[in-house]
Amino acid sequence: MRAAAIREARRFSLPGADVDDAVQEAMVRAWRQRDACKNEDRLPWMRQIARNESLRLLDRHRRRGERELLDDETLLGALVDLDAEDEHDEMLLRLAVGKVLDRLSIEDRRLLALRYEEDLSQPDIARALGIPEGTVKVRLHRIRGRLRKALDATQ
């Protein structure tokens, strides 16, 4: 089975160390999932696992290759700009969330406050408000859906 995995990994033109990594990961996955293979002939199953691991490694290399290698000054400048941009985006998101929350009814805001500010469980919220737990679940689900839709509309 190891030989079949090696042949399969080499088909993807992986460097030698990556072939070894793909084969090792494929062997571990095959061992862990050995009960899942129903066929008598396990070689096609093993080749498929090795193929998937090889493709996963190739994808990882592709993603790494897309990242630019920068010198230290450029990298530090980009980090500062990214931090400022992240803070700006976070502030805009907080403002958008605040506007959306202001549009909610008092009951909905109270329900969200109990869940997310007080960190109460759904049964605790139901007891606190004197309503069935199922009602709390449904209302929270609907409120989150409305919030998501409203926030998507603002972006």
N, C-alpha and C positions, 0 to 999 in steps of 0.2 A: 504494500500500500504506500509505503514511503517513496519507493521508486516511481510509482504512478504520480504521486503528488509532486515530486521533483520535476518529472517530465512536463507536467501541466504548468508549473510555475515558470519553467524556462521558456515556454511558448510565448510568454508575455515580455521577453527581453529584459527581465529584471536583472540588476547587478547581482553578483554572487551572494553577497550578504543578505540581500532582500529575498532571494530565492530561499535561502535557509530560513529566514524569518517567516515567509509565507508558508513554507512546508511545516515548520514547527507549529505555527498557529493552526494550520489545517489539521495536523495530527491531534492536537489538543482538542479542537472542536469535534473531530470525528470520535475521539475517545469519549468525550462527554455525552455525545448524542448517539452512541453506538446502538442503543435500543430503538432509535427512530428508523434505522435502515431495515426495511422489510425483505429486501431481495437477498437471494443467496450470493449473487455476485456483487460484492461491495466496491469493486474498483470504479465503476461509473460514479457512484455516490462519492467516493473519495476524491475523484478527479473534479467533481463539481465543487466540493468544499475548497480544494486547492485553487481552483479557478476563481472562486469568490474572494478568497484571501489575496490572491495576486491582484485582482482588480481593485480591492480595497487599498492595497499598498500603492498601486499606480495612481489612484485618485489622491491619496495623501501626498505623493510626490508632486502631482500636478498642482495641488493647492499650495504647497510650499513654494513651488517655482513661480507662482503668480505674485508672491510677496516680493517686494523690492528690497534689495539689500542696500541700506543707507549708511553713510558715515555717521560718526557720533554726533556732530553738530546738526546735521540735517535731521537725524532721528530725534534729538532733544527738542529741536524747534517744532517738529511735527507733533511730539507728545504734548508740548505746551498748547499748541493750537487745538489738538484733540481734546484736551482737558477743558479748555474754554468753550469749545463747541459742545461738548457733553453737558457742561453746566448750563449753557444757553438752552439746549434742547430739553434738559430736565426742567428748567424754569418754565419753558413754554408748555410742557406737558402738565406741570402742576397747575398752571393758569387754566388750561383747557379742562382739566379734571374739576377744578373749583367751579368753573362756569357750568359744567354739566351737572355737578352735585347741587348747585343752587336751583336748578330746574326741577329737581326731584321733590316729591311731596314730603311733608314733615315725617310721616310714618315710615316712608322709605329711607329717609336719612337716619332716622332713629334705628331702624333695623340694621343698616350698614354700620352705624356707630357701635351697636352692640356686638356685631360680628367681628369687625376689623379693628376698632379702637379698643374695645373692652376684651376682645379675643374670647368671646363666649362661644360655646358649642351650640349647635342648632337646638338640642333639647333644652339647654339653659335659656336660650332666647325664647323658646316657646313658653317655658315656665314664667319668665320675666314679663312677657307680654300677655300671657293668658290665652294663647292661641295654639292650635295643634301643630306638632312638629312638621307635618307634611306641608302645612301652609307656609311655615318659615322657609322650608326648602324651595318651594315653588316661587315664593316672592323673591328670595335671594337670587334664584336662577333668572327670573324675569328682569330684575333690576340690573344684574350684571350684563344681561343681553342688551338692555337699553343703553347702559353706559358704554359698552363696546361699540354699539352702532353709532352713538353720538360722538365718541372719540374718533372713530374711523372717518366720520363726516368732517371733522375739524382738521384732519391731517391731509 
